[in-house]
Every structure is written in structure tokens, then in C-alpha cells.
Amino acid sequence: MSKTKDKKKAGKTGGKTGGKSVGKSLADQADKYKLYQKSVQEPEHEMDFFEQAYKEAFDRPAKVLREDFCGTFAVCCEWVKQEGRTAYGVDLDDEPLNWGRANNLAKLKPEQQERVTLIKDDVRTNSTPKAHILAAQNFSFWYFKTREELVDYFKIAHGNLADDGIMVMDMMGGGECITDDQNDVRKVGNFKYIWEQATYDPITHDASFYIHFKFKDGSKLKKAFEYHWRFWTIPEVRELLEQAGFSQVHVYWEGTDKDGEGDGEWSRKTKTTSEPCWIAYIVAVK
Ligand SMILES: C[S@@+](CC[C@H](N)C(=O)[O-])C[C@H]1O[C@@H](n2cnc3c(N)ncnc32)[C@H](O)[C@@H]1O
């Protein structure tokens, strides 16, 4: 979802939104999870980043991944494509988990499928073996709106990690992301993906975002996904991770090419300059 993947997927194209069916609009026939995955997810990119971040923390490969807020757990499925790796996906909601079982897990070899474990539960549970990498992607920890809730979650995540473990999250920011009624429209194959930054309250940092899809026949899938989050800032998150017991917190910022566009190279930074819209990774080392 969202800005992160707009940037990472720039230039990529999506696919079909469904076959023809008499009397039904393209929106009626669409599968919102399929559209979501085509629009915003790039699990191969996440793998590259996880491998880099883990190597820079511990100089060896990681084996065990826990994906919190896993949704359709595309990241878990990508992770186990390499032999010897195991993945644990945790999400509260049966709907994305079942979609992922039918569409992502089913595409793996039986031996790979056995190395994926899914848990329908709150991420604030200790129900998995200790992980080398605990990922909470696509801003999902922003569901936790108070410092108490967030530090509590970070403490639990810390406890779910092996001694040589890292937690990986992404964050977004910049002036464009806190402006009401902003629509970011991107063509993906034969449909349009629309990320709506609907509201942002500067006093509470409550923010609402929606994902809509629009089709060639003019039909729309409005509010296919909606998110009501607290818009956290990097310094706040950093302080709360340290409070939760993490020994180091690194901010990874993307480099730019000669045209000033993101070049897909991420490195640790302690200072940077402002941009209208940015995405960063936060890597907390246990
Ligand atoms: C923004 S989606 C992210 C899905 C996926 N991580 C991705 O990158 O696309 C957030 C997911 O978090 C789940 N979720 C929200 N609160 C949760 C909680 N406290 N515990 C477990 N899952 C939760 C929702 O069911 C939803 O599938």
C-alpha cells in the first residue's frame, strides 16, 4: 500500500483485473487483494533489504523471519524460497490470511509451504520461535496511537527476537504526506491505483488514508482499503524503540540518481535534507 511502494514500483506494470462477465463492471469482478499486491507489494525488494540490514548488523545470513501484520503474507512466501529458512506470519484477520493461503502459499512448492506458519492473533503475543528478523511493514505499527501502546508493542517485539535479531519497519513523511485531500494516482497495467491522503490532524497526528482502484470502464472500487493511524515521526519511534530495550536504532535512507530520483540503494544515515515525500526504513537491533 501507499507511498513506499509507489516509489519502489515506479515503472512496473500490473496485470489483468479479471475476465469479462455479462452485466458486471470491472470493479464488480475485481479481487482487491490481487490489485493491492500488483500495486504496492514488492517482496523481492523487501528480501534484498532484509538481507542487507541483517548482514550490516550481524555479518551473517538470517534464517527465521516473523512478519507482524502479515496480511496476505507475501513476504513470508518470498522468504522461504531460499532453503533452510522459516517464516511466521501473524495477523488478526482471517480474510487476508485465507486469501494468502489460496493465492500466495498455494504457489509455493510443498516443501516450502511447510516452512511457513500462520498465526491468527494479535501481534502482541509471544507465539512464535525467536526470530532473526521481525518485520512490520507498510506502516502497520501506526495502528498503535499512544506511546504506551507503541512501547508495549516494541517490548513484545523485542522479546520475540533472538539475541542476534533485528526489527525492520518502514515509515513515510514529508509535507505532501500531511496535506489533506491529496491523491496519488498511478497506472498499474489496466487499472489505476489511487492512494488518498484524506485527513491529517496536526494536534493529534491522527491521519486517515484510503486505497481506491479505478478501471477502464469507469467503474471504481472505492475505499478498497482504509487506514486510520497515528502519524508517528522518526525521532519519536527511535526513542520508544530505545525505551523498549533495543540496543541500536538505525535509519536507512534511499540514495538518489543524477536526476534526483530514488536509486534503490539504502544506507544508514544520521542526518538528511527535507523532501516533499519520503520513505525510510527503521532497523532496530536487539
Ligand atoms: C496495512 S495492512 C499490512 C499488510 C502487509 N503487512 C503489507 O505489507 O501489505 C495491516 C494488517 O495488519 C492487521 N492488523 C491490524 N492490527 C493488528 C494487530 N493488533 N495484530 C495483528 N494484526 C493486525 C490487519 O488485519 C491488516 O491485515
PDBQT file of the ligand as one rigid body, heavy atoms in Angstrom, charges set to zero:
ROOT
HETATM    1  C1  LIG A 301      -1.647  -2.223   6.408  1.00  0.00    +0.000 C 
HETATM    2  S1  LIG A 301      -2.020  -3.921   6.336  1.00  0.00    +0.000 S 
HETATM    3  C2  LIG A 301      -0.404  -4.536   6.010  1.00  0.00    +0.000 C 
HETATM    4  C3  LIG A 301      -0.343  -5.842   5.302  1.00  0.00    +0.000 C 
HETATM    5  C4  LIG A 301       1.056  -6.280   4.919  1.00  0.00    +0.000 C 
HETATM    6  N1  LIG A 301       1.967  -6.234   6.030  1.00  0.00    +0.000 N 
HETATM    7  C5  LIG A 301       1.630  -5.454   3.801  1.00  0.00    +0.000 C 
HETATM    8  O1  LIG A 301       2.781  -5.085   3.874  1.00  0.00    +0.000 OA
HETATM    9  O2  LIG A 301       0.979  -5.182   2.829  1.00  0.00    +0.000 OA
HETATM   10  C6  LIG A 301      -2.256  -4.152   8.032  1.00  0.00    +0.000 C 
HETATM   11  C7  LIG A 301      -2.634  -5.541   8.514  1.00  0.00    +0.000 C 
HETATM   12  O3  LIG A 301      -2.491  -5.536   9.935  1.00  0.00    +0.000 OA
HETATM   13  C8  LIG A 301      -3.512  -6.326  10.514  1.00  0.00    +0.000 C 
HETATM   14  N2  LIG A 301      -3.619  -5.890  11.931  1.00  0.00    +0.000 N 
HETATM   15  C9  LIG A 301      -4.032  -4.696  12.411  1.00  0.00    +0.000 A 
HETATM   16  N3  LIG A 301      -3.888  -4.646  13.756  1.00  0.00    +0.000 NA
HETATM   17  C10 LIG A 301      -3.348  -5.844  14.130  1.00  0.00    +0.000 A 
HETATM   18  C11 LIG A 301      -2.953  -6.400  15.380  1.00  0.00    +0.000 A 
HETATM   19  N4  LIG A 301      -3.044  -5.710  16.530  1.00  0.00    +0.000 N 
HETATM   20  N5  LIG A 301      -2.452  -7.659  15.393  1.00  0.00    +0.000 NA
HETATM   21  C12 LIG A 301      -2.347  -8.375  14.246  1.00  0.00    +0.000 A 
HETATM   22  N6  LIG A 301      -2.684  -7.889  13.029  1.00  0.00    +0.000 NA
HETATM   23  C13 LIG A 301      -3.189  -6.640  12.968  1.00  0.00    +0.000 A 
HETATM   24  C14 LIG A 301      -4.719  -6.089   9.635  1.00  0.00    +0.000 C 
HETATM   25  O4  LIG A 301      -5.613  -7.179   9.737  1.00  0.00    +0.000 OA
HETATM   26  C15 LIG A 301      -4.061  -5.968   8.248  1.00  0.00    +0.000 C 
HETATM   27  O5  LIG A 301      -4.054  -7.208   7.573  1.00  0.00    +0.000 OA
ENDROOT
TORSDOF 0
